[in-house]
Amino acid sequence: MPTATLTSKGQITVPIEVRTKLGLRQGSRVHFVADGDGYRIEATTRRARDLAGALPKPARPVSLDEMEAAIAEGAIAGAGL
């Protein structure tokens, strides 16, 4: 079982085995989630490729012009114009 030591500043170095399994890299963020009497660590950042397949394919292909129009509409709506 991987272990780590808490420093006087409250910091730990996550063992390489755990970093690899969670896909953690420099700058990654983790959540400490209450789990019964203890906690578990969950990675909160993912690489874009980890999201592959998360959304269904569109019913029909969308052109670049349609994408740009949708982005512009969203920007206008977000700006409150």
Secondary structure, 3 states (H helix, E strand, C coil): CCCCCCCCCCCCCCCHHHHHHHCCCCCCCEEEEEECCEEEEEECCCCHHHHCCCCCCCCCCCCHHHHHHHHHHHHHHHHCC
